[in-house]
């Protein structure tokens, strides 16, 4: 049996009124399918637009009776939490720095933000994905330009960009100009359209 309940957003500025349908400024019908089980519905952008950020002004009614409910947040599997990669085999080969990154703690990534103690430079980083730390070969993921124009006041870029990857290890070779001692860390992350 399908029953309808009205979801109402209370936008009253004063706390002097009890929550009641005559005081609501907006409402929406919510359909639940199984009355004896837990039901879910999605808070859409229109509700977010007019509700408080914590959604504390939402009320759920079945006819004239208020229905208790719990708000639980559920989102996609990606996370904004940054897990630093472990730097392995950092050294100099010829006139350039090379090293490996252990990115096993990150499931999927398409960016690596390097922490560099370097100013006023331009360099290229060549990126390879590898299945093991000791692998001699790997998959070419491309190259990225790194730069810092502090002297000119034009900013910097320490982010390596490449196609989405799931390799447990990355091998990086930097063009001459950045010494191993200037490489202080690396953080892999997924691209979310904000860079």
PyMOL commands that set and color helices and strands:
alter all, ss='L'
color gray80, all
select helices_A, chain A and resi 21-23+45-50+180-182
alter helices_A, ss='H'
color red, helices_A
select strands_A, chain A and resi 3-9+26-32+58-62+65-66+83-84+86-93+96-102+109-116+121-130+139-148+156-157+159-165+169-174+183-189
alter strands_A, ss='S'
color yellow, strands_A
deselect
rebuild
show_as cartoon
